[in-house]
């Protein structure tokens, strides 16, 4: 069982499934929607997904023809994207509360990638915030 929620806690969901793969999308729309270098997402079957809290607090934006992004109207957290009639929803994994480990991962739309981020470059990593010097 996967569970997720928005930043303010108004909206929550669950999906009775396991993730098969994770995709890190670098398209311009995902970068602008999430104000980040990329958006991490995974497909889940629509029939195994349900809102458990706050569905009335959801807002939606059609980011391209036939693609709707759903987000919390209070805090702005993006939770899912969907195409009308498609059997799968795309979970935005930044709002996932369940820990997951998925071996199959890929970066897509690198042609649109942010000029300031290279997923192949090695960068320092810190367990918490930036260390004080």
C-alpha positions in Angstrom: 0.0 0.0 0.0 1.3 3.4 -1.0 0.2 6.5 0.9 0.9 10.2 0.2 -0.2 13.6 1.2 0.3 17.3 0.5 2.6 19.6 2.5 -0.2 21.1 4.7 -1.9 17.7 5.2 -5.3 18.7 3.7 -5.2 16.1 0.9 -4.1 12.5 1.2 -4.3 9.4 -1.0 -3.6 5.7 -1.1 -2.8 3.3 -3.9 -3.1 -0.4 -3.4 -0.1 -1.3 -5.7 3.7 -1.5 -5.9 5.8 0.8 -8.0 7.3 -0.9 -11.1 9.6 2.0 -12.1 10.4 5.6 -11.3 10.9 8.2 -13.9 12.6 11.6 -13.4 11.1 13.9 -16.0 13.2 16.9 -17.1 10.6 18.4 -19.5 10.1 22.2 -19.3 6.5 21.7 -18.0 7.6 19.4 -15.1 10.5 21.8 -14.2 8.2 24.8 -14.1 5.3 23.0 -12.3 7.6 21.7 -9.6 10.1 24.6 -9.6 12.9 22.1 -9.7 15.4 20.5 -12.1 13.0 17.5 -12.6 9.9 15.8 -11.3 10.1 12.2 -10.0 7.0 10.2 -10.8 5.6 6.7 -11.1 2.5 5.2 -12.8 -0.2 3.5 -10.7 -3.4 1.9 -11.9 -6.3 4.3 -11.7 -8.6 1.7 -10.2 -6.2 1.1 -7.3 -5.9 4.8 -6.4 -8.2 6.6 -4.1 -8.3 10.0 -2.3 -8.6 9.4 1.5 -8.8 13.0 2.6 -9.4 16.4 1.1 -10.5 15.7 -2.4 -12.6 18.8 -2.2 -9.4 20.8 -1.6 -7.9 19.7 -4.9 -7.4 22.2 -7.7 -6.5 21.2 -11.3 -4.6 22.7 -14.2 -4.5 21.4 -17.8 -0.8 21.7 -18.6 -1.2 20.4 -22.1 -4.1 19.1 -24.2 -5.6 16.1 -22.4 -3.2 16.2 -19.4 -4.5 17.4 -16.0 -2.3 18.1 -13.0 -4.0 17.9 -9.6 -2.7 19.8 -6.6 -3.7 21.0 -3.1 -5.4 24.4 -3.4 -4.1 25.4 0.0 -0.3 24.6 -0.1 0.2 24.0 -3.8 1.7 20.4 -3.5 1.3 18.6 -6.8 0.0 15.1 -6.2 -1.0 13.4 -9.5 -1.2 14.0 -13.2 -3.6 12.2 -15.4 -4.7 11.9 -19.0 -8.5 11.5 -19.6 -9.4 7.9 -20.1 -5.9 6.6 -19.4 -5.7 3.5 -17.2 -2.8 4.9 -15.2 -2.3 8.0 -13.0 1.2 9.5 -12.5 2.0 9.9 -8.8 4.3 12.9 -8.0 6.7 11.1 -5.7 7.7 14.2 -3.7 4.4 13.8 -1.8 4.8 10.0 -1.2 4.8 9.2 2.5 5.5 5.5 2.1 9.2 4.6 1.8 9.9 2.8 -1.5 12.9 1.1 -3.2 12.6 0.7 -7.0 15.5 -0.6 -9.0 14.2 0.5 -12.4 14.7 4.3 -12.8 15.2 6.5 -15.8 15.7 10.2 -16.7 13.5 11.4 -19.6 13.3 14.6 -21.6 16.9 15.4 -21.0 16.7 17.5 -24.1 14.7 20.0 -22.1 16.9 19.6 -19.0 17.9 22.6 -16.9 21.3 23.9 -18.0 22.5 24.1 -14.4 21.8 20.5 -13.5 23.6 17.3 -14.8 22.3 14.0 -13.3 25.7 12.4 -14.2 27.8 14.9 -12.3 29.0 14.0 -8.8 28.1 16.6 -6.2 28.8 16.7 -2.4 26.1 15.1 -0.3 25.2 16.0 3.3 22.8 14.1 5.6 21.0 17.3 6.6 21.4 21.0 5.7 24.4 22.7 4.2 27.3 22.4 6.8 28.4 25.6 8.6 31.9 26.7 7.7 
